[in-house]
Amino acid sequence: MYGIYYKTPIDFKDLMEKKEIEKTNLEHSIAQFINLAATTSFGECKFDEGFGCKIWEMDFDLLSDQNTIKDRIRDALKATIKKYEYRLELSDIEVSITEAKAASYNNGLRMKKKVNVVVNGNVKKTNRAFNFYGYFFVGPLSYI
């Protein structure tokens, strides 16, 4: 339905039982979509093989310096958001990369690159400011 936005992940058990599905507002829906698009690699969505973000093609790029990687991530996110998130007038994307410790399956720790993303823009329908902060981890894997 137009103007109704659903919270993800969708509880498919409730859906199958024809119960009410949890809804959300427009801004949260846009944030969910940005997160989904940024963390999807090309080819994962069978209905649109081009949906996703080029970030995952550079996941193990060890030869580029950090500024080049930040620029590539920013450009990839910008292209994906402009192509697929029509509800947002994009104004700026900021990317920073830090090192973070992450737990591993064998109770050790591994160092990962944490990519912090800030997306700023305006919601077209309401002309209200929109700010999104998210992060994700990329390789390479290394144990400490």
Secondary structure as GFF3:
##gff-version 3
##sequence-region A 1 144
A	DSSP	beta_strand	5	6	.	.	.	ID=ss1
A	DSSP	alpha_helix	12	16	.	.	.	ID=ss2
A	DSSP	beta_strand	23	24	.	.	.	ID=ss3
A	DSSP	alpha_helix	26	38	.	.	.	ID=ss4
A	DSSP	three_ten_helix	54	57	.	.	.	ID=ss5
A	DSSP	alpha_helix	66	84	.	.	.	ID=ss6
A	DSSP	beta_strand	88	103	.	.	.	ID=ss7
A	DSSP	beta_strand	109	123	.	.	.	ID=ss8
A	DSSP	beta_strand	128	143	.	.	.	ID=ss9
###
